[in-house]
C-alpha cells in the first residue's frame, strides 16, 4: 500500500507495492554511499504509480509497518524550499532516515535526510555531456584513452564531489574529484580475459 501526499494532505492509494530492491541508506560519507548503495532503477520503476501532483511514500521492506506521516516534516519542508518546481518526487523511508528521488532534465536526483529530517547530501547522476567542462578536461587530460560513463555529483555541507566512471578496452576505473581539483582512483578493475 502506498500513501500519496497531495499538497500537504495525505490519502491512501491502493497501488501494487514496490518489490524492487531499493538500498539507498543515508550515511556520513556520501561518496562511498553513492557508489555502493545507489539504485536509480528502483526509484524510476515507482514513477508508474504517481498521480498528477502526488508523491509516493514507499516503505523499506526490511523494516516494519509504515504510516503516511513517517516522513519527518523538516525533511519535507527543506525539500519544498530547495526544489520548488518539483512535484513528482518519490520518498523512501530507509534505515537511517529518508530519501527523495526525482528526475529533472534527464538527471536523476536523490536527496538524503537523517531521521530528524536534516539534509545530509544530494546526489545527481548523469552522463558525460552534463559534466562541468573543467572536471571533464581534468579527467581527459590524465585518462585520454578512457571514455567517460556515468557521473555521480554529490553535494554535501563540505562541498561538491564528483565520482566519475571511466573505461577502456582493458578495464574500468572510478575516480573521485573534489572542488579543488584533487583527483584519486577509488576503484580500478581489469576486464577478465
C-alpha positions as protocol buffer text, in pm:
chain_id: "A"
residue {
  index: 1
  type: UNK
  ca { x: 0 y: 0 z: 0 }
}
residue {
  index: 2
  type: UNK
  ca { x: 131 y: 342 z: -92 }
}
residue {
  index: 3
  type: UNK
  ca { x: 47 y: 675 z: 61 }
}
residue {
  index: 4
  type: UNK
  ca { x: 17 y: 966 z: -176 }
}
residue {
  index: 5
  type: UNK
  ca { x: 73 y: 1315 z: -42 }
}
residue {
  index: 6
  type: UNK
  ca { x: -109 y: 1587 z: -232 }
}
residue {
  index: 7
  type: UNK
  ca { x: -44 y: 1949 z: -132 }
}
residue {
  index: 8
  type: UNK
  ca { x: 30 y: 1853 z: 227 }
}
residue {
  index: 9
  type: UNK
  ca { x: -273 y: 1628 z: 274 }
}
residue {
  index: 10
  type: UNK
  ca { x: -239 y: 1253 z: 274 }
}
residue {
  index: 11
  type: UNK
  ca { x: -462 y: 999 z: 111 }
}
residue {
  index: 12
  type: UNK
  ca { x: -428 y: 624 z: 76 }
}
residue {
  index: 13
  type: UNK
  ca { x: -377 y: 480 z: -269 }
}
residue {
  index: 14
  type: UNK
  ca { x: -429 y: 110 z: -328 }
}
residue {
  index: 15
  type: UNK
  ca { x: -146 y: 53 z: -572 }
}
residue {
  index: 16
  type: UNK
  ca { x: 69 y: -254 z: -606 }
}
residue {
  index: 17
  type: UNK
  ca { x: 356 y: -247 z: -355 }
}
residue {
  index: 18
  type: UNK
  ca { x: 706 y: -195 z: -485 }
}
residue {
  index: 19
  type: UNK
  ca { x: 900 y: -519 z: -496 }
}
residue {
  index: 20
  type: UNK
  ca { x: 1226 y: -372 z: -621 }
}
residue {
  index: 21
  type: UNK
  ca { x: 1534 y: -389 z: -402 }
}
residue {
  index: 22
  type: UNK
  ca { x: 1594 y: -23 z: -310 }
}
residue {
  index: 23
  type: UNK
  ca { x: 1901 y: 25 z: -93 }
}
residue {
  index: 24
  type: UNK
  ca { x: 1958 y: 396 z: -50 }
}
residue {
  index: 25
  type: UNK
  ca { x: 2067 y: 441 z: 312 }
}
residue {
  index: 26
  type: UNK
  ca { x: 2197 y: 777 z: 415 }
}
residue {
  index: 27
  type: UNK
  ca { x: 2548 y: 761 z: 562 }
}
residue {
  index: 28
  type: UNK
  ca { x: 2814 y: 1001 z: 684 }
}
residue {
  index: 29
  type: UNK
  ca { x: 3039 y: 951 z: 380 }
}
residue {
  index: 30
  type: UNK
  ca { x: 2823 y: 1040 z: 79 }
}
residue {
  index: 31
  type: UNK
  ca { x: 3082 y: 948 z: -184 }
}
residue {
  index: 32
  type: UNK
  ca { x: 3113 y: 592 z: -61 }
}
residue {
  index: 33
  type: UNK
  ca { x: 2739 y: 554 z: -8 }
}
residue {
  index: 34
  type: UNK
  ca { x: 2666 y: 687 z: -355 }
}
residue {
  index: 35
  type: UNK
  ca { x: 2894 y: 430 z: -511 }
}
residue {
  index: 36
  type: UNK
  ca { x: 2779 y: 126 z: -319 }
}
residue {
  index: 37
  type: UNK
  ca { x: 2411 y: 181 z: -250 }
}
residue {
  index: 38
  type: UNK
  ca { x: 2251 y: 399 z: -518 }
}
residue {
  index: 39
  type: UNK
  ca { x: 1980 y: 221 z: -713 }
}
residue {
  index: 40
  type: UNK
  ca { x: 1836 y: 457 z: -974 }
}
residue {
  index: 41
  type: UNK
  ca { x: 1621 y: 190 z: -1140 }
}
residue {
  index: 42
  type: UNK
  ca { x: 1418 y: 124 z: -825 }
}
residue {
  index: 43
  type: UNK
  ca { x: 1309 y: 485 z: -798 }
}
residue {
  index: 44
  type: UNK
  ca { x: 1223 y: 517 z: -1166 }
}
residue {
  index: 45
  type: UNK
  ca { x: 1014 y: 198 z: -1153 }
}
residue {
  index: 46
  type: UNK
  ca { x: 799 y: 358 z: -886 }
}
residue {
  index: 47
  type: UNK
  ca { x: 709 y: 653 z: -1109 }
}
residue {
  index: 48
  type: UNK
  ca { x: 431 y: 447 z: -1268 }
}
residue {
  index: 49
  type: UNK
  ca { x: 213 y: 486 z: -960 }
}
residue {
  index: 50
  type: UNK
  ca { x: 235 y: 864 z: -934 }
}
residue {
  index: 51
  type: UNK
  ca { x: -74 y: 1078 z: -956 }
}
residue {
  index: 52
  type: UNK
  ca { x: -64 y: 1415 z: -1136 }
}
residue {
  index: 53
  type: UNK
  ca { x: 74 y: 1607 z: -838 }
}
residue {
  index: 54
  type: UNK
  ca { x: 131 y: 1323 z: -595 }
}
residue {
  index: 55
  type: UNK
  ca { x: 422 y: 1179 z: -407 }
}
residue {
  index: 56
  type: UNK
  ca { x: 464 y: 812 z: -334 }
}
residue {
  index: 57
  type: UNK
  ca { x: 590 y: 715 z: 7 }
}
residue {
  index: 58
  type: UNK
  ca { x: 732 y: 364 z: -3 }
}
residue {
  index: 59
  type: UNK
  ca { x: 831 y: 156 z: 293 }
}
residue {
  index: 60
  type: UNK
  ca { x: 1163 y: -21 z: 323 }
}
residue {
  index: 61
  type: UNK
  ca { x: 1097 y: -399 z: 304 }
}
residue {
  index: 62
  type: UNK
  ca { x: 1350 y: -458 z: 583 }
}
residue {
  index: 63
  type: UNK
  ca { x: 1151 y: -250 z: 831 }
}
residue {
  index: 64
  type: UNK
  ca { x: 815 y: -285 z: 997 }
}
residue {
  index: 65
  type: UNK
  ca { x: 484 y: -124 z: 905 }
}
residue {
  index: 66
  type: UNK
  ca { x: 500 y: 236 z: 777 }
}
residue {
  index: 67
  type: UNK
  ca { x: 246 y: 516 z: 800 }
}
residue {
  index: 68
  type: UNK
  ca { x: 186 y: 829 z: 595 }
}
residue {
  index: 69
  type: UNK
  ca { x: 344 y: 1065 z: 846 }
}
residue {
  index: 70
  type: UNK
  ca { x: 670 y: 869 z: 875 }
}
residue {
  index: 71
  type: UNK
  ca { x: 847 y: 1130 z: 664 }
}
residue {
  index: 72
  type: UNK
  ca { x: 974 y: 1394 z: 903 }
}
residue {
  index: 73
  type: UNK
  ca { x: 810 y: 1731 z: 836 }
}
residue {
  index: 74
  type: UNK
  ca { x: 1151 y: 1906 z: 849 }
}
residue {
  index: 75
  type: UNK
  ca { x: 1265 y: 1694 z: 552 }
}
residue {
  index: 76
  type: UNK
  ca { x: 952 y: 1775 z: 353 }
}
residue {
  index: 77
  type: UNK
  ca { x: 982 y: 2148 z: 426 }
}
residue {
  index: 78
  type: UNK
  ca { x: 1350 y: 2154 z: 333 }
}
residue {
  index: 79
  type: UNK
  ca { x: 1277 y: 1967 z: 12 }
}
residue {
  index: 80
  type: UNK
  ca { x: 992 y: 2206 z: -81 }
}
residue {
  index: 81
  type: UNK
  ca { x: 1211 y: 2512 z: -11 }
}
residue {
  index: 82
  type: UNK
  ca { x: 1504 y: 2385 z: -217 }
}
residue {
  index: 83
  type: UNK
  ca { x: 1315 y: 2218 z: -502 }
}
residue {
  index: 84
  type: UNK
  ca { x: 1010 y: 2441 z: -551 }
}
residue {
  index: 85
  type: UNK
  ca { x: 943 y: 2330 z: -910 }
}
residue {
  index: 86
  type: UNK
  ca { x: 949 y: 1955 z: -832 }
}
residue {
  index: 87
  type: UNK
  ca { x: 617 y: 1787 z: -760 }
}
residue {
  index: 88
  type: UNK
  ca { x: 677 y: 1428 z: -869 }
}
residue {
  index: 89
  type: UNK
  ca { x: 931 y: 1308 z: -612 }
}
residue {
  index: 90
  type: UNK
  ca { x: 925 y: 961 z: -458 }
}
residue {
  index: 91
  type: UNK
  ca { x: 1003 y: 939 z: -87 }
}
residue {
  index: 92
  type: UNK
  ca { x: 1161 y: 631 z: 72 }
}
residue {
  index: 93
  type: UNK
  ca { x: 1183 y: 556 z: 440 }
}
residue {
  index: 94
  type: UNK
  ca { x: 1520 y: 387 z: 491 }
}
residue {
  index: 95
  type: UNK
  ca { x: 1713 y: 260 z: 790 }
}
residue {
  index: 96
  type: UNK
  ca { x: 1900 y: 584 z: 863 }
}
residue {
  index: 97
  type: UNK
  ca { x: 1641 y: 838 z: 750 }
}
residue {
  index: 98
  type: UNK
  ca { x: 1462 y: 938 z: 431 }
}
residue {
  index: 99
  type: UNK
  ca { x: 1538 y: 978 z: 62 }
}
residue {
  index: 100
  type: UNK
  ca { x: 1353 y: 1170 z: -205 }
}
residue {
  index: 101
  type: UNK
  ca { x: 1408 y: 1081 z: -572 }
}
residue {
  index: 102
  type: UNK
  ca { x: 1305 y: 1278 z: -877 }
}
residue {
  index: 103
  type: UNK
  ca { x: 1416 y: 1318 z: -1236 }
}
residue {
  index: 104
  type: UNK
  ca { x: 1468 y: 1663 z: -1385 }
}
residue {
  index: 105
  type: UNK
  ca { x: 1618 y: 1745 z: -1726 }
}
residue {
  index: 106
  type: UNK
  ca { x: 1721 y: 1380 z: -1771 }
}
residue {
  index: 107
  type: UNK
  ca { x: 1920 y: 1388 z: -1447 }
}
residue {
  index: 108
  type: UNK
  ca { x: 1839 y: 1153 z: -1160 }
}
residue {
  index: 109
  type: UNK
  ca { x: 1837 y: 1333 z: -824 }
}
residue {
  index: 110
  type: UNK
  ca { x: 1846 y: 1174 z: -479 }
}
residue {
  index: 111
  type: UNK
  ca { x: 1812 y: 1393 z: -169 }
}
residue {
  index: 112
  type: UNK
  ca { x: 1914 y: 1229 z: 161 }
}
residue {
  index: 113
  type: UNK
  ca { x: 1789 y: 1326 z: 508 }
}
residue {
  index: 114
  type: UNK
  ca { x: 1862 y: 1186 z: 853 }
}
residue {
  index: 115
  type: UNK
  ca { x: 1590 y: 1060 z: 1092 }
}
residue {
  index: 116
  type: UNK
  ca { x: 1540 y: 1410 z: 1230 }
}
residue {
  index: 117
  type: UNK
  ca { x: 1475 y: 1549 z: 882 }
}
residue {
  index: 118
  type: UNK
  ca { x: 1811 y: 1724 z: 850 }
}
residue {
  index: 119
  type: UNK
  ca { x: 1957 y: 1741 z: 499 }
}
residue {
  index: 120
  type: UNK
  ca { x: 2269 y: 1524 z: 460 }
}
residue {
  index: 121
  type: UNK
  ca { x: 2350 y: 1544 z: 90 }
}
residue {
  index: 122
  type: UNK
  ca { x: 2213 y: 1545 z: -263 }
}
residue {
  index: 123
  type: UNK
  ca { x: 2336 y: 1312 z: -534 }
}
residue {
  index: 124
  type: UNK
  ca { x: 2283 y: 1373 z: -905 }
}
residue {
  index: 125
  type: UNK
  ca { x: 2351 y: 1109 z: -1170 }
}
residue {
  index: 126
  type: UNK
  ca { x: 2414 y: 1198 z: -1534 }
}
residue {
  index: 127
  type: UNK
  ca { x: 2622 y: 1131 z: -1845 }
}
residue {
  index: 128
  type: UNK
  ca { x: 2944 y: 1293 z: -1970 }
}
residue {
  index: 129
  type: UNK
  ca { x: 2770 y: 1574 z: -2160 }
}
residue {
  index: 130
  type: UNK
  ca { x: 2636 y: 1724 z: -1835 }
}
residue {
  index: 131
  type: UNK
  ca { x: 2977 y: 1713 z: -1660 }
}
residue {
  index: 132
  type: UNK
  ca { x: 3131 y: 2057 z: -1599 }
}
residue {
  index: 133
  type: UNK
  ca { x: 3399 y: 2135 z: -1859 }
}
residue {
  index: 134
  type: UNK
  ca { x: 3681 y: 2182 z: -1610 }
}
residue {
  index: 135
  type: UNK
  ca { x: 3616 y: 1842 z: -1449 }
}
residue {
  index: 136
  type: UNK
  ca { x: 3586 y: 1673 z: -1789 }
}
residue {
  index: 137
  type: UNK
  ca { x: 3911 y: 1835 z: -1907 }
}
residue {
  index: 138
  type: UNK
  ca { x: 4088 y: 1720 z: -1591 }
}
residue {
  index: 139
  type: UNK
  ca { x: 3976 y: 1359 z: -1643 }
}
residue {
  index: 140
  type: UNK
  ca { x: 4050 y: 1355 z: -2018 }
}
residue {
  index: 141
  type: UNK
  ca { x: 4396 y: 1510 z: -1975 }
}
residue {
  index: 142
  type: UNK
  ca { x: 4503 y: 1225 z: -1747 }
}
residue {
  index: 143
  type: UNK
  ca { x: 4294 y: 937 z: -1887 }
}
residue {
  index: 144
  type: UNK
  ca { x: 4277 y: 1033 z: -2255 }
}
residue {
  index: 145
  type: UNK
  ca { x: 4222 y: 674 z: -2381 }
}
residue {
  index: 146
  type: UNK
  ca { x: 3923 y: 620 z: -2150 }
}
residue {
  index: 147
  type: UNK
  ca { x: 3560 y: 701 z: -2220 }
}
residue {
  index: 148
  type: UNK
  ca { x: 3353 y: 867 z: -1950 }
}
residue {
  index: 149
  type: UNK
  ca { x: 3037 y: 683 z: -1847 }
}
residue {
  index: 150
  type: UNK
  ca { x: 2811 y: 765 z: -1555 }
}
residue {
  index: 151
  type: UNK
  ca { x: 2891 y: 1063 z: -1334 }
}
residue {
  index: 152
  type: UNK
  ca { x: 2768 y: 1099 z: -976 }
}
residue {
  index: 153
  type: UNK
  ca { x: 2776 y: 1452 z: -837 }
}
residue {
  index: 154
  type: UNK
  ca { x: 2748 y: 1459 z: -457 }
}
residue {
  index: 155
  type: UNK
  ca { x: 2669 y: 1790 z: -287 }
}
residue {
  index: 156
  type: UNK
  ca { x: 2714 y: 1799 z: 89 }
}
residue {
  index: 157
  type: UNK
  ca { x: 2791 y: 2062 z: 352 }
}
residue {
  index: 158
  type: UNK
  ca { x: 3161 y: 2003 z: 287 }
}
residue {
  index: 159
  type: UNK
  ca { x: 3131 y: 2079 z: -86 }
}
residue {
  index: 160
  type: UNK
  ca { x: 3088 y: 1901 z: -418 }
}
residue {
  index: 161
  type: UNK
  ca { x: 3248 y: 1567 z: -501 }
}
residue {
  index: 162
  type: UNK
  ca { x: 3233 y: 1403 z: -844 }
}
residue {
  index: 163
  type: UNK
  ca { x: 3255 y: 1026 z: -883 }
}
residue {
  index: 164
  type: UNK
  ca { x: 3332 y: 953 z: -1248 }
}
residue {
  index: 165
  type: UNK
  ca { x: 3317 y: 606 z: -1403 }
}
residue {
  index: 166
  type: UNK
  ca { x: 3567 y: 569 z: -1691 }
}
residue {
  index: 167
  type: UNK
  ca { x: 3655 y: 267 z: -1903 }
}
residue {
  index: 168
  type: UNK
  ca { x: 3872 y: 146 z: -2186 }
}
residue {
  index: 169
  type: UNK
  ca { x: 3922 y: -191 z: -2358 }
}
residue {
  index: 170
  type: UNK
  ca { x: 4129 y: -324 z: -2065 }
}
residue {
  index: 171
  type: UNK
  ca { x: 3903 y: -230 z: -1773 }
}
residue {
  index: 172
  type: UNK
  ca { x: 3739 y: 49 z: -1584 }
}
residue {
  index: 173
  type: UNK
  ca { x: 3809 y: 291 z: -1301 }
}
residue {
  index: 174
  type: UNK
  ca { x: 3611 y: 513 z: -1072 }
}
residue {
  index: 175
  type: UNK
  ca { x: 3762 y: 850 z: -992 }
}
residue {
  index: 176
  type: UNK
  ca { x: 3680 y: 1084 z: -706 }
}
residue {
  index: 177
  type: UNK
  ca { x: 3732 y: 1452 z: -788 }
}
residue {
  index: 178
  type: UNK
  ca { x: 3678 y: 1733 z: -538 }
}
residue {
  index: 179
  type: UNK
  ca { x: 3606 y: 2102 z: -596 }
}
residue {
  index: 180
  type: UNK
  ca { x: 3971 y: 2200 z: -554 }
}
residue {
  index: 181
  type: UNK
  ca { x: 4077 y: 1966 z: -836 }
}
residue {
  index: 182
  type: UNK
  ca { x: 4210 y: 1679 z: -626 }
}
residue {
  index: 183
  type: UNK
  ca { x: 4162 y: 1353 z: -815 }
}
residue {
  index: 184
  type: UNK
  ca { x: 4216 y: 998 z: -691 }
}
residue {
  index: 185
  type: UNK
  ca { x: 4125 y: 650 z: -810 }
}
residue {
  index: 186
  type: UNK
  ca { x: 3880 y: 479 z: -576 }
}
residue {
  index: 187
  type: UNK
  ca { x: 3822 y: 168 z: -789 }
}
residue {
  index: 188
  type: UNK
  ca { x: 4047 y: 9 z: -1051 }
}
residue {
  index: 189
  type: UNK
  ca { x: 3931 y: -310 z: -1222 }
}
residue {
  index: 190
  type: UNK
  ca { x: 4072 y: -505 z: -1515 }
}
residue {
  index: 191
  type: UNK
  ca { x: 3848 y: -697 z: -1753 }
}
residue {
  index: 192
  type: UNK
  ca { x: 3861 y: -1075 z: -1716 }
}
residue {
  index: 193
  type: UNK
  ca { x: 4046 y: -1236 z: -2006 }
}
